Each structure stands twice: as C-alpha cells, then as structure tokens.
Amino acid sequence: MKRTPPLFGIRIVAIFEAGKAALVLLAGMGLLSLVHKDAQALAERFVERLHMNPAHEYPHIFIEAASKLTDARLWQLAWLALGYAVIRLVEAYGLWWHRRWAEWFALVSGGMYIPIEIYEVFHHVTWIKVCVVIVNAGIVAYMGYELRHSRARVPD
C-alpha cells in the first residue's frame, strides 16, 4: 500500500511545534546565562530600563521571583526546558514525516491545555489568551480531522 504524501497543514503544525521548541531552548539558554550572577540585580535593572515602577504588582513579582533563583534552580529549569524542547522536536519530526503516533500525540498534548487556557480566558480576558486558545483549539480540531479522515495510510 502506498503512503499518502504529507499534508500541508500537518507540516505547518510541525513547523509550529519546532518553533515552540526553539523558543523554549532559547529561554533555557537564557536561564543558564544567569548562573553565577545576581538575578535580582539583573531583574531590577531590567525593570528600570523598561521604565516600570518596581513597586507595582507585576514588576514586583518578577523581581521577587528573580531574588529566589539559585544556580541549582536555574540548572533545574534549564534541564526542564531542554526536556520540553526535545519532546516538541520529536513531535515535530513525527508530524513532518506524517507519523500517525505524532498526530495522536499532537491531539492529546494540545487538548490537555485547552481547559486551562479557557479558564485563563474567563479569569482575565486578554487578546493573547484568546489567540492562544483559538490557535490551540484549531490545531487540536485539525489533528482530530486528520486522524479521522486518514484511513488510507500505512500504520507506523
């Protein structure tokens, strides 16, 4: 039985997942750049450079979180970022090569976040949160459609 060629939409999802992996890898490397540095002082300078009031809620939370960062915690967060990125890259690889397991993984892993994202939208509506829900729900719906309508594929 001949394998059907990969669909354009699935490749778009694969690129999206690879992009998420790249962003998380960059964030992990950024965390590692803070090892042996005073994260609180850096956070205070960052808030100051953005001309934000450090006494306001979000800048204060940011500075407070930075004050609690230890080198061990930074390494732990960097390893978690690497693990997440590897999972997303494996998913992207599987989607790019039109593997059925990757389609199922994309459906389930994307679907897990939808209830949390909807809760966040109802808790405090922002355009970013609404866009995240729409994009994620679109990907989940598309993966469900593909899984349902792709009977002609050879099993992996």
C-alpha positions in Angstrom: 0.0 0.0 0.0 1.4 3.4 -1.0 1.8 6.0 1.7 -0.1 9.2 1.1 2.1 12.3 0.8 2.3 14.5 3.9 -0.3 17.2 4.0 0.5 20.9 4.0 -1.5 21.5 7.2 0.4 18.9 9.2 3.7 20.3 8.1 2.5 23.8 9.3 1.8 22.2 12.7 5.2 20.5 12.7 6.9 23.9 12.0 4.8 25.5 14.8 5.9 22.8 17.2 9.5 23.1 16.2 9.2 26.9 16.7 7.9 26.3 20.2 10.9 24.0 20.9 13.3 26.7 19.6 11.8 29.4 21.8 12.0 27.1 24.9 15.6 26.2 24.1 16.5 29.9 23.9 14.7 30.5 27.2 16.7 27.6 28.7 20.0 29.1 27.4 18.9 32.5 28.8 18.4 30.9 32.2 21.9 29.3 32.0 23.4 32.7 31.3 22.2 33.7 34.7 24.2 31.1 36.5 26.7 32.7 39.0 25.1 36.1 38.5 22.9 38.2 40.8 19.5 37.5 39.1 17.7 40.0 41.4 20.0 42.9 40.4 19.6 42.0 36.8 15.8 41.9 37.2 15.9 45.3 38.9 17.9 46.8 36.1 15.6 45.3 33.5 12.5 46.7 35.2 14.3 50.1 35.5 15.3 50.0 31.8 11.6 49.5 30.8 10.7 52.5 33.0 8.4 50.4 35.1 7.7 51.0 38.8 9.2 48.2 40.8 6.5 48.7 43.5 3.7 47.8 41.0 2.4 44.2 41.1 4.0 42.5 38.1 7.4 44.2 38.3 7.5 43.3 42.0 6.6 39.7 41.3 9.3 39.5 38.7 12.0 40.9 41.0 10.8 38.7 43.9 11.0 35.6 41.7 14.5 36.6 40.5 15.6 37.0 44.1 14.8 33.4 44.8 16.8 31.9 41.9 19.7 29.8 42.8 22.3 28.3 40.5 20.8 24.8 41.2 17.3 26.1 40.4 18.5 27.7 37.2 20.1 24.4 36.1 16.9 22.5 37.0 14.7 24.9 34.9 17.2 24.7 32.0 17.0 20.9 32.1 13.2 21.1 32.1 13.3 23.4 29.2 15.6 21.0 27.3 13.2 18.1 28.1 10.2 20.0 26.9 12.0 21.1 23.7 13.1 17.5 22.9 9.5 16.3 23.3 8.3 19.1 20.9 11.1 18.4 18.4 10.2 14.7 18.4 6.6 15.6 17.8 7.6 18.0 15.0 9.7 15.3 13.4 6.9 12.8 13.6 4.4 15.2 12.1 6.8 16.3 9.3 7.2 12.6 8.3 3.4 12.1 8.7 3.6 9.5 11.5 0.3 8.6 13.0 1.7 8.4 16.6 2.7 12.1 16.2 -0.7 13.1 15.1 -2.2 11.4 18.2 0.4 13.0 20.4 -0.4 16.4 19.0 -4.1 15.9 19.5 -3.7 14.7 23.1 -1.0 17.1 24.2 -2.7 20.1 22.7 -6.1 19.0 24.1 -4.7 18.8 27.6 -4.1 22.6 27.7 -7.5 23.7 26.4 -9.4 23.6 29.7 -6.6 25.5 31.4 -6.5 28.1 28.6 -10.3 28.5 28.6 -10.2 29.0 32.4 -7.5 31.7 32.0 -9.6 33.5 29.3 -12.6 33.6 31.6 -10.4 34.5 34.6 -8.9 37.5 32.8 -9.5 38.2 29.1 -6.6 39.3 27.0 -6.2 39.1 23.3 -3.1 37.0 23.7 -5.0 34.4 25.8 -7.9 34.4 23.3 -5.4 33.9 20.4 -3.7 31.0 22.2 -7.0 29.3 22.8 -8.1 29.7 19.2 -4.7 28.5 17.7 -4.5 25.5 20.1 -8.2 24.5 19.6 -7.6 24.9 15.8 -4.6 22.6 15.9 -6.5 20.0 18.1 -9.5 20.1 15.8 -7.3 19.8 12.7 -5.4 16.8 14.1 -8.7 15.2 15.0 -10.0 15.7 11.5 -6.8 14.3 10.0 -6.9 11.2 12.2 -10.5 10.6 11.4 -10.1 11.1 7.7 -6.8 9.4 7.1 -7.7 5.7 6.7 -5.5 5.1 3.6 -2.2 5.5 5.5 0.1 2.6 6.2 0.4 2.1 10.0 3.7 3.1 11.6 
